[in-house]
């Protein structure tokens, strides 16, 4: 029997089954199968040409089956533009050009009358558009084309309610879609789970399907320069995951965090197997529209394709800067801060919860079966409830992999009220045991001009006072602390002169601290005299770049001094000789050949050089009276002492007058301008505030008598050569410190519901449950109000079998000890200090088990004994049961050190950005 086509079946009427005309009318017009029935979303309705349907209505109304009004075959020719492609005409209207029939009614008519030869049935679906149900007569007609074959478009029709996923003609390959808009630009269609209507697609639009390359890249994302890569790079095949990241400019912090995260096995497998595509959350207001997750996925796929030696993370860098402005530009940042942002961004972009519900915080307080300290079964109930509430709002691969649970206990110091809550965490930021001592390098300047300044390395209390610094120095020098003054010297001037009661925290490690020996304190007695301490600057007259060539400028040089001067016997001439004596180590006194021509000439010069107010020439015989420095003068006041017993100006033989090598000038604390705060009378010069004295040198005199090399010379005390070794600490000690009871700071009090006020409660954090992958952040950077420092303490951390059973307080399963043991899988390192530094990574490849060292785009194998260093900053640990589940294989023997390992990183040899 010959086969009959579907079109022929539609064409041939089944007259034997044709009911009466009244029955036909009832079945087509009314009832459950008739055209008057309501629309239902998803069902099929058919178009029938209006003229034929009116003819049929006339026929059945006449109730004469032999009437000439018999409509014949169903003919929809008037509804089509042509007889080849059978496209509907544009602008057809229901009730004027066609009627709509449900599927049952349509099939009845075809069975009774047949369908005109060659014509296809016009079937359309009922859809819901903007909350209205209607038959979609005109679907969206799109041009689909592959990125690799732009010259061969394919035309296809889609309902407004069809998912965009239907465009993906190669579901086994990872693809993405681009839409060409009316302006001719291509826009990425990120969310393929939405409908054609939600994507606002219009008929005639071009949709391009791009397939990911085998090396993990996208053709559209490759710059032109990469298209001309060498054949060697194109044919490269290496170990997946052994791929460097190019430093884009101070982005080593980002590279380090990415390499650590890329070597977390279950997270990388999640992206490599495209599991993330089904969980991208494009509508999360807390997320980043899926862009961070997609950018990270691109990096993972490229790094683990095995086809790149290194890749440029510039697209990822741009995305991070777009969503986190603190990472814009190319400043150095913290790898842990970037890691924290990235984990949060990935979580929200991959959150399976599309609409977060409101949940209340859980607290063990008020439970019926607990007193002041809730029993274990009550705590387990609260902990389970807290975790369930967390999962009701946060459910992603990041939560599955990195989230654990804290137990937080707060105790009110007044009423003893206890608050127990359970909070999720993504990583542990553990403190390092901090020494209460600090090391500070200073220079000691003796009153004996024959002694060079001494450099000392002092161990002092971090929270001590300036007096403690003097006591520490006294042990090295034998000079009493009361005979010391401490100053911060910057740019040849005193930046600050410290009081003894000031805190040491105001001194930074980079400050240049000079400690001067001065006249000590003495009780007022018959033979005592009061001294005043004068700050002394050195200046040189230099020709200034000015129109007036006779103008001379003054420039500071050398190290300033603090000089003790007897108040009651001071004159300009005495001060000159005191300073000449203090400078005698590097200032040569004039020889006899430089003597003046006689006393008569000298007397004449003295008369001509009587000092003007504010200007002190060395030959003046006027008294130089000064008020003692007050508390606001910047100099430690109250230094009263006899003149030191060393040979001073009063003991010098008074022979013929010599040339004066320099002049003296009163200046301000900056040493840049003359002071005017003085009064002149017959008894000398008195000042209303602490004076600063400048020794002004003429260039010729300075060149002839001032020895710059000797002036800059200093000696190192034996203590400078001592290396203060810090004892290493175990990682377990840091974790113990993390779980220690602490009192809340004043800036962060706790509101006690019993006392009805904020209290400085005691707080204790405990570990309740731990995640599959545990991130431990070592808090090496310490910031206080006055100081910032990096702790370079060596932390000894185990590579295998880090046991947390002693830290987890939740009742444990003794039969599963592997639930509390972890193995190291990655380390983020930081070399350098606070203002500059460099980040690198150690990571264990999940496929080979081999450790590698990632230094930006350079990658080299290392052995396990090279992992531990003072640079370790962020540690990644994998729980042992997870490791066995992901990759059950015997432990490989440790490979011997290769030549690449000879360049193993060390804190002393690392490059700094």
Buried (B, 14 or more C-beta within 10 A) or exposed (E): EEEEEEBEEBBBBEEEEBEEBEEBBBBBBEEEBBBEBEBEEEEEBBBBBBBBBEBBBEBBEBEEEEEEEBBEBBBBEEBBEEEEEBEBEEEBEEEEBBBBBBBBBBBBBBBBBBBBEEBEBBEBBBBBEEEEEBBBBEBBBBBBBBBEEEEEBEEBEBBBBBBBEBBBEEEEEBBBBBBBEEEEEEEEBBBBEBBBBEBEBEEEBBBBBBBBBEBBBBEEEEEEEEEEEEEEEEEBEEBBBBBBBBBBEBBBBBBBBBBBBBBBBBBBBBBBEEEBBEBBBBEBEBBBBBBBBBBBBBBBBBBBBBBBBBBBBEBBBEBBBBBBEEBEEBEBBBBBBBBBBBBBBBBBBBBEBEEEEEEEEBBBBEBEEBEEEBEEEBBBBBBBBBBEBBBEBBBBBBBBBBBBBBBBBBBBBEEEBBBBBBBBBBBBBBBBBEBEEBEBBBBBBBBEBEEBBBBBBBEBBBEBBBBBBBBBBBEBBEBEBBBBBBBBBEEBBBEBBBBBEBBBBBBEBEBBBBBBBBBBBBEEEEEEBBBBBBBBBBBBBEEEEEEEEEEBEBEBBBBBBBBBBBBEEBBBBBBBBBBBBBBEBBBEBBEEEEBBEEEEEBEEBBEEBEBEEBBBBBBBEBBBBBBBBEEEBBBBBEBBBBBBEEEBBEEEEEEEBBEBBBBBBBBBBEBBEEBEEBEEEEEBBBBEBBBBBBBBBBEEBBEEBBEEEEBEEEEEBEBEEEEEEEEEBEBBBBBBBBBEEEEBEEEEEBEBBBBEEEBBBBBBBBBBBBBBBBBBBBBBBBEEEEBEBBBBBBBEBBBEEBEBEEBBEBEEEEEEBEBBBBBBBBBBBBBBBBEEBBBBBBBBBBEBBBBBBBBBBBBBBBBBEBBBBBBBBBBBBBBBBBBEEEEEEEEEEEBEBEEBBEEBBEBEEBEEB
